[in-house]
Amino acid sequence: MAGERKSFLTATQRYAEGALFAIALNQAQIHQTRLLGLRSKDDHPFYGDRTSSSSSNDSVSEDPDLWVNENSGLLRPIFRFLDIDSAAWLGLEETAGSSPAKHHLGAFLRLLAEEGEEGTSERLEQEIALSKAVDSMASSMETNSKSSQVKKEKSREYEQECREKYSPAEVPSNSVVANQPIETPQESDTNAICGNDDHNLMDNSLNEKPVEGVGMLTYHRKVMVLYELLSASLAAAETSEDGKNYTRRRKGYDARHRVALRLLTTWFDIEWIKMEGIEMMVAYSAMAIAKEKEAEEEKSQSPRGKWAKWKRRGIIGAAAITGGAVMAITGGFGALAPTLGTLIPVIGASGFAAAASAAGTVAGSVAVAASFGAAGAGLTGSKMARRTGNIDEFEFLAIGDYHNQGRLAVEILISGFVFNKDDYTKPWEGKIDNMERFALLWESDNLIAVSTAIQDWLTSSIALELMRQGAMMTVLSSLVAALALPAVLFSATSFIDSKMTIAVDRSDKAGKLLAEVLLKGYQGNRPVTLIGYSLGARVIFKCLQALSETEQNAELVERVVLLGAPIAIKGENWEAARKMVAGRFINAYSSNDWMLGVAFRASLLTQGLAGIQPVDVQGIENVNVTDEIEGHSSYLWATRKILDRLELETYYPIFKNN
């Protein structure tokens, strides 16, 4: 199969791009784990000389937990797609997992920059056409975001409306705590911290700056490399000559591959929106090839067969359009016709030809189509809004422009403190990105009931008196120091307990159901970003815990953001949840969110809450958002601002100042 595709790169260049991808994949795993629980580089297999014969345990081949190990199925299908000599595979894996990556990058970049003796002019012409097409696609994606100002204006209107209704009451001026700072857990000097500094042993030689030597590559060559590596990541696993199958557990776009590509774009000094443009071009050009193949097959079918196929495709296509998701397509590509029709005018005929050529074989193209959920009905097309495991409501709502359909990444956004059904979607509508986006509507009756009860209590005379007496300081200090809360708080908030107990129970069950949805591939076997606030964050955490109890290993979820999370710091397996996320895992907390402590203290009876303090687990970014949060209800309108400051499209941790 590999021989059927034509690459404009030489064998040496393909070897080098495969090596760079392997190194990026290994670095991504290092950044994910942050050398969990280890205090010395010598204690960890990611460091030390793997090529040394003194210790056989240092071999990549003997550590099946490594992403660059053969058993992961992440690299060898890439090598086969790139037609790299199989005799070199083990050496590439060992090199990727050996001593600091900076020792190898320069050599592979030089190989990639070298020009072969044959086909140089044709290769250059192809690279230029492809890079121009990618630039045009990226530009069109930015143009499609011109409505962002309208969205942001609506977001501001929503913020103003929420502030008027739900802003927390001011502490009376005669309060014993007025104008006094609240003591918070000790933090590092940076806004984003990643656990104990003693353990923070990631390879800092490779930071957010472009790597040394990348200047040897032209922009056109970088684009071609990224394009080929993405095509390889999406291609179906093949069988080697000796019959050994290097299939990953799940077909489609692996989240770990996307994280590695994100790191490569950082090293190459390429804007991520260019990579998103590449993703769209690979998907659309591949589906165009598959559509052409489908048309050829239809010519040989009987009239009855044609009618059955047309009817099937029409039903599914209608589901995709009404559901707002390309991933509802299960066989044909009819629903994509409008999008494909606009592709050539955007990137030009030569750009489309370059994209189609780089996309590879028809078999690989069908594999790309499978990434949209060829075996499932999609999130909005599936009937999950039914009573399942005591969950009365569980439904995905498409958010954003029609243009965002057909993207190779999915974003699921989960509210957890709401007063009406609009609050499930409006907090997210001002967020601009290039993913296919869905809000989860879940258990609205229970969530509205508990949110309203908390808000009513906050405006009561009892609550105001407790605030005047310094109750918020007592709550926060008690949670941090693992002390019992004052009896007066238990009695004053007892009427919230029953509603909160139900809401916490339903959020845990919703998390398990979300895990089931992802495991079944309703999202279309594409990398998923999960973002949630309040009980929505708890849904995500419980989803990750459920995934960790399966054979999954960060292949489904690319990034996670938890905001104001009512999750215990002790007594919960944060390490297991972290391993389910390939890229950034962010815990955004507010040290003055005392209402979070009051509301959840009886339901969780825990020492510490992630929503008010850092979680000291390696690989988790703890971000203090106290300056954005006046009270727990602030997440309704402050979430978009926080996400903007986090710059999720970057590979490395960032939290911009206001």
Secondary structure, DSSP 8 states (H G I E B T S, - for coil): -GGGS--SS-HHHHHHHHHHHHHHHHHHHHHHHTTTT---GGGSTTSS-TT-TT-GGG-GGG-TTSTTSGGG-SSHHHHHHTT--GGGHHHHHHHHTSS-THHHHHHHHHHHH---SSSHHHHHHHHHHHHHHHHHHHHHHHHGGGGHHHHHHHHHHHHHHHHHHH------TT-TTTT---------SSSEE-S-TTT----TTS-SS--TTGGGS-HHHHHHHHHHHHHHHHS---B-TTS-B---SS-S--HHHHHHHHHHHHHHT--HHHHHHHHHHHHHHHHHHHHHHHHHHHHTS-HHHHHHHHHHHHHHHHHHHHHT-GGG-SS--GGGHHHHHHHHHHH-HHHHHHHHHHH--HHHHHHHHHTTTTTS--TTTS---S-BTTB--EEEEEES-GGGTT-S-EEEEE--S-SSGGGGTHHHHT---SSEEEEEEE-HHHHHHHHHHHHHHHTSHHHHHHHHTTHHHHHHHHHHHT----HHHHHHTHHHHHHHHHHHHHHHHHHHHHHHHHHTTTT-S--EEEEEETHHHHHHHHHHHHHHTTT--SSSEEEEEEES---BSSSS-HHHHHHTBSS-EEEEE-TT-HHHHHHHHHHH--S-BTTTS----TTEEEEE-GGG-SSGGGHHHHHHHHHHHHTTTSSS------
